[in-house]
Amino acid sequence: MNQHTIRTWRRTAAATGVATLLALTAACGGNAESAEATQASTVSIKDPWVKAADTGMTAAFGTLRNASDKDATVVSASATSVTKTSELHEMATDDNGQMVMRPKKGGFNLPAGKTHELDPGGDHIMLMDLTKPVRAGDEVKVTLTFADKSSMSFTAPARSFSGAEENYQPGHDMSDMDMSNHGG
């Protein structure tokens, strides 16, 4: 091969390599920009906390914020360091006009650009059948799973809270538990 052929071949190979690299970069960048954010990536929680409890049940609270321009839905929660069973709960009025705590059908809807309160006496994450005490000052990791199967975790400090003197009793059917004198 002569020098001219070698130079031509090297330039062609280099140009092909650069073109391939640019195409791959554009494709990757294009996919990253056009891919929709997961629901979990657009949601944050402010002031999370868990009610301290020695046994039985307790609950997690805080303010969820959806920074997206699309609704998000929390469909489940877990706190495996303190329990094997967690449920999304709400306080609602039953057919007899009594306030009851029950699983939240469909989960927690987080409207686009809005907040959703998790608080005693309202929506909350129920931590059932505690596997160990949750003492004031402990930190509990809670993981939320969204309708799109994405998830986010946060750490919630435990604190004493007498509220409306909640008294969660294990073994009760939560769907018809009278909570008229309890904070959730």
Stockholm file with secondary structure:
# STOCKHOLM 1.0

chainA/1-184         MNQHTIRTWRRTAAATGVATLLALTAACGGNAESAEATQASTVSIKDPWVKAADTGMTAAFGTLRNASDKDATVVSASATSVTKTSELHEMATDDNGQMVMRPKKGGFNLPAGKTHELDPGGDHIMLMDLTKPVRAGDEVKVTLTFADKSSMSFTAPARSFSGAEENYQPGHDMSDMDMSNHGG
#=GR chainA/1-184 SS CCHHHHHHHHHHHHHHHHHHHHHHHHHHHHHHHHSCCCHHHHEEEEEEEEECBSSSCEEEEEEEEECSSSCEEEEEEECTTTEEEEEEEEEEECTTSCEEEEECTTCEEECTTCEEEECTTSSEEEEEEESSCBCTTCEEEEEEEETTSCEEEEEEEEECCCTTCCCCCTTSCGGGEECTTCCC
#=GC SS_cons         CCHHHHHHHHHHHHHHHHHHHHHHHHHHHHHHHHSCCCHHHHEEEEEEEEECBSSSCEEEEEEEEECSSSCEEEEEEECTTTEEEEEEEEEEECTTSCEEEEECTTCEEECTTCEEEECTTSSEEEEEEESSCBCTTCEEEEEEEETTSCEEEEEEEEECCCTTCCCCCTTSCGGGEECTTCCC
//
